[in-house]
Amino acid sequence: MFACIVGAVLVAGTILNLTTASAQKSSRSMSGAKQWLAAMDTDHDGTVSKQEFTAYMEAQFDKADADHEGTLDEKELGQLRTNLELAKKP
């Protein structure tokens, strides 16, 4: 009987942890989405048009293109990836 209770508590704890982790991840994703919206939505209509998205991505490309050759090499892409990973952290 004791083993069943302990097992049930462990299962409940695992479910609670998974649910909490999922909610935290979802919350971070939403805050990340809000940050992207704020950065891209230049006309402040609450949506990102294809033109706004493209302009934002072009600006990010230009920032990543450290040598201004119009291409991204392995080093520049590596730095871009690092910058994006840092931006994801809360």
N, C-alpha and C positions, 0 to 999 in steps of 0.2 A: 504494500500500500504506500509506504514512504517513498519507494522508488518511483511509483506512478506519479505522486505529487511533485517530486523533484523533476521528473521528466516533463510534466505539464508546465511547471514554472520555467524550465529551460526553453521549451518550445515557445511559450508566450513571450519570454524575454527576447528570443531571436526574432520573432515576428515584430515585436515592438521596435527593436533596433533596425530591422530592415525597413519598416514603415517610416521611422524617423529619418534614416539616412536618405530614403527616397524623397521625403518631403524637403529635406535640406538641399538635396541636389536640384529638385524642382525649383525651390526658392532661389538658389544661385543662378539657375538657368533663366528664370524670369528677370532677376536683377541684371543679368548679362544682356538679355534681350532688350530691356529698357535702356541700358547703356548704349547698345548698338542703335536703337531707335533714335535716341537723343543725338547721337553722333551723325547719323545718316539723314534724318528727316529735316532737311534744310528749309522746307516750306511750312514745317510745324503743323501738318494736317493729321498727324497720328499714324501715318503709313509711310512706307518707303517705296517710291516709284523705281522703275528700272533705271531711269536716268540718275536718280539720287544714289542708288546702289552702285552703279557703274562709276560715277564720279568719286564716290568714297573709295572704291577698290583701286581706281587709278591713282588716287592720292597715296594709298597705302603702298602700291607698287613703287611709286616715285620715291617714297621715303626709304623703302627697302633697297632700291637701286643706288647703293652707296657710290659707285664709280660713274654713275650717270651714262651708262652705255646703252640703256634701253633694254637690257636683259638682266635676269637674276642668275647669278652663278651659285654654286653649292654653298659657299660661305655666306652670301647674302640671304639665301633661302634658310640656312641654318639660323642666322640671326633673326630673321622674320619669325621663324617657328618659336625661338626662345622668347621673343617679345610677346607673341600671342599667348604662350603658356603663362608668362608672368601676368599678363592682363586678365587671365581667367581666375587667378588666385584671389580669394576674398580679402 
